[in-house]
Amino acid sequence: LEKASQTHPDLILLDLLMPGMDGIEVVRHIHRNGDLAQVKIIGVSTAAVDENRLAEFTATCDDFIGKPIWIEGLIKKVEQHLGIKCVER
C-alpha cells in the first residue's frame, strides 16, 4: 500500500495470500484511498484456497487470473484493462 501510494501505478497484480494483510484487505484499502481509486487490480491466486475467500477476492478485483500464470492470458488482461497494445511477441 505504501509503494502504491508513492508510485500511483496504473495496474496492480495482487495475490490473495500474503503475510500480514490478505489480498481482500489490500483491495479494500486501495478502493478507500482517493488517490488510488482508479488503479486497476488483477487478482492472482491458486485454486488451493477456500472457495468463499476466493470468490470474495475475485469479486473485489477488476479481474482475476489463476496460478500458474499463463503469460499470454496475463498480457491480454493488461491490454484490456489499460487500453494498450503490448509489444509484439
N, C-alpha and C positions, 0 to 999 in steps of 0.2 A: 504494500500500500504506500509505503514511504517512497519507493522508487517510482511508482506510477505518478504520485503527486509531484515529484520533481521533474519527470520527463514528459508527462502528458502524451502517452502513446496513443496511436490510432486503434490498436488492437492488442489484446492480451490473450495468451494461451494460459489457461488456468486449470490445474489439476484439482480434483475433488479432495484427494487425500494428501494432506500436508501436515508437517509438525506444527503444533500450536493451534492455529486457526484453520478450519477446513475451508474448502472452496466456496461453499454456500455462504459462510460468514463473510468471506472476502468480497464476493459479488454484492452482497447487501451493503457493505461499507462503500464500495465503488459507486453504487447507484445513489447512495445518500450524499456523496461528495459532488457538489455542483460542478467543480472543475473537471471531473471525470465522468460525468453522467452520459456523455456521448461516446465513450470508449466502447468499442465492440469487444465482446468476450466470447471466445470459443472455449468451451469446457472440454476437458480431457480426462478420461478415466478408463480403468479396466472394468470389465463386466463382473469381476470378482468382488463386488461391494454390495451392500444392502440395496435391494431394488427400490425401496421407498426413498432412500437418500439419493440414489442415482436419478430417480425421476424428479425429485425436488431440485437437484442441481441442474439437470438439463433444462428444466422449466425457467430457471433464473438466468441462464446464459442466453446469448443471442444464437448460439449454435453449439453443436457437440460433435466430437469425434472420439471414437474409441481407440484404445490401445490394443495391439501395437498400431502405431500411426502409419497410415498409408500416405506417403508424401504427396502423391498426385491428388488425393482427396483433400488433403490439407491445403494445398495450393489453390484448388478450386474454391474452397470456402473463404480463403483470404481474398481472392479476387472478387468473389461475390459480395463480401461484406465491406470491402474498401473501394469497390468500384474501379478496380485497376486490372491491368493485364500484366501478369508476371512475365519475365523474360522467357523466351522460347527455350524449351529443354530438349 
